Amino acid sequence: MLTLSVLCERSFFFMKEAIARISQAIEVSLLSVKYQMQQETLWQAVSDRDCSFEGKFFYGVRSTGIYCRPTCPSRRPNRNQVCFFESAQSAEAAGFRPCKRCHPQSETVLNTTKNKIMAACQYIEAQVDRIPTLLELGSHIGMSPTYLQRLFKQIIGVSPFQYADALRVGRLKQCLQGGEEIAHALYNTGYGSSSRLYEKAPQQLGMTPRIYQGKGATMRIAYTIVPSPLGYLLVATTEKGICAVKLGDEADVLERTLILEFARADILRDDHTYKEWVQAILDLIVRDLPDLDLPLDIQGTAFQKQVWQALQKIPYGETRTYTDIARDLGKPQAVRAVGNACGANPIALIVPCHRVVRSNGSLGGYHWGIERKQKLLAYEAKQSEEKPN
Ligand SMILES: [Zn+2]
């Protein structure tokens, strides 16, 4: 009996050891998968010159011994010559020299780049009766047209032309609403000859200038921007309710996105009128406010609105998958459409699109940046854990 129990104990010990070894092996292979995925992401960022990765890593090219920022305008190197570094220091410690085009060693370049793009926006805004060319914009801010086009799109979200065009149609709408004579309005806002506008009018105005003029009524939007634990928070309201809640790293980029989205409206900054609403939204970031009932004024298709309502029913501290939402709406096939509706959610936080994740457990996308989604979910999980329930 005694021997048997010793034997059992021994085999139990060996089994435990074997299990430990297997799980260690699994862990190692998981780590290497994670490492591979990370490398792929970084390489993708280099290939796309994705400026949202600026300052987050650097890449070195073994064949040249030079290291660069992910957004460097130089030709993309061969994938197998590339290695990645967390900092300029670590690249230099590994013997790489800084690139003379993107100056990866200097911290100020990022800000300078952003300031240049902002200067380009201001330049576009100042040309009220025409759209400047890329070449002109580039020489104004000292940047090559192609690089400018790419960076502008990454930072502002649309091309310089699309930006100028949205402002132009906004100005035209205001002139028409103000009762200005159509031909004058067209000329003064940079459309030149009226025949050109008549070609574009159906899509941009949704109707002819004359009918548009008959409709009148301008939408008024008040907005404010405040710092929050998740970066800057922009809250915009019409007379009917909140029409936009946005999160971002840069206050002026948020401001410009709003102007672009509501080109037709009169937009004014107002830091006082809706202070309490803004405070309530800030509170939403750090705790559950189940009874919060703010008036909303959101535009969307019937399906989008259904999705947004479904999102508002996800309890604080919990998540659902895109598949769950599609099934709950009685449209199990519409998983992708649900994802698109989440991405189009105009009201961050109040409509908690951050609580929807992929079925495989990964976070999925987030219009306001995946890091913010991660942070929000972590806050919420922590809060609901602490709450005695
Ligand atoms: Zn470079």
Residues whose N, C-alpha, C, O or C-beta is under 5 A from the ligand:
A	BS01	ZN	Y67 C68 R69 C72 S74 C99 R101 C102
